[in-house]
Structures are given as structure tokens and as C-alpha cells.
Amino acid sequence: MIHRVPAGESVVSPGSRCPSCRYPLAPYDNVPVLSWLVLRGRCRHCGVSISPRYPAVELLTAIIFAAIVIVRGADDDLAVELPFAAILIALAAIDLEHRILPNRILLPAAIFGIAAAAVVHSSELPELLIAGAAGFTALLLVALAKPGGMMMGDVKLSGVMGLYLGVALVPALLVAFLAGSLVGVGMIAARGMAARKEAVPFGPFLALGALVGLLAGDELVDLYSTTFL
């Protein structure tokens, strides 16, 4: 998805193939992480090196999936949580490389989030729809207040996050803005005030915040409510 969507290619067909010679990968050459290590990062057919990004993304996905299962438990919610996490990983990587958050991912993610919520926890659907609308509106206001500072892809992603996180969207956005601010301060400290003019994609920070919201968002909301309300 990370490679094909920005290139306008189908993520369904053809199957996995060498990015250089396009030779179809056999099942034993397509085992996450292990096949890349066994082949020493090269295509079995043409011998051209394959980017370490592939096993890195596979390993990251495995770690995040495992964390979700450990923290949230193995139940029906995984049918929503794991695809959401995979979407976040893909969007963060694409935004880092291409500075875009493609509608080809965001729109299906929104549709899937609503449909899955209606099946898995229909009683929470109104809250999720409200959170989705609130997330979209909140970042849209930020984008309108500072043109160029927030892209519409970020606005849409915030709305999608609300459809999956509900009220946990609040700590997710706080984490995203805090992480973005810390990186911005670090860039200024390292490169001076000229770094203020450098554009930094916000999608990865939103993805980070969404993962925090997924893993601990409800607990953070409860902690705030217990402490201050």
C-alpha cells in the first residue's frame, strides 16, 4: 500500500513482486521479515537489493499489532483495531515520503470504520460519528486559521480517527500536537529560526496520537475526568 497507492497502482492485483524486475514473489519469498533476511535483502530472480523499508514496516506492524492485543485483549474489537492500526502505519509512511494523505486510503477507512462499528459495537456508533465530525471540524478550523499550516489530508485523517476512537480522539489529538511541537522546537534548536520555514508532514504525528488513543485513550480520558471533574 505504501509503495503502490502514491504510484496510482492497484493494491489488489498483481500480487507481491520485486519492485525492480517485477518478477512475482513465491510464497516462501514473501514471509514477513524472515524472507528478506534469508535472501539478504535481494531479489532471488534479479539479485537487485530490496529496500529495508519492507521488513522495517513489517516488523513495526507486528509490534503494534502485538501491543494492541496485549493491551486491549483478544476480542471482537480487533476486527476494527488492527485494520485501523495498519491504515495509520501506511498513511504515516506515505506522508513522510510524499507529503500526501491519499483519499484512496482515507475514504475506504472512513467507510470501513462506520460499517465495522455498526456491526461490532453499534451502541457506540452515535458517539463515533460525533467524534468523527468533531475531529474533522477542529482541524478544519486550524487549517482555515493558518492557511498552509494544516493540509486537508490532515483534516480528513482527524475525522477518520474520530470514527475509530470516539472520545479518545481528544488525548490522541493532544499527543499529536505535543509531539509535533516538540519536533518543531528540536528543529529550531538544531538549525536556528530558519527551521520555522521548513514544512513537516503532520500525518505521522496524527498517526502516533491515534495509536496512543487506541492503546490508552479511554484510560487517559477517565484519568482526566477522575482528577479534574
Buried (B, 14 or more C-beta within 10 A) or exposed (E): BBBEBBEEEEEEEEEEBBEBEEEEBEEEBBEEBEBBEEBEBBBBBEEEEBEEEBBEBBEBBEEBBEBBBEEBEEEEBBEBBBBBBBBBBBBBBBBBEBBBBBBEBBEEBBEBBBEBBEEBBEEBBEBBBBBBEBBBBBBBEBBEEEEEEBBEBBBBBBBBBBBBBBBBBBBBBBBBBEBBEEEBEEBBEEEEEEBEEEEEBBBBBBBBBBBBBBBBBBEBBEEEEEEEE
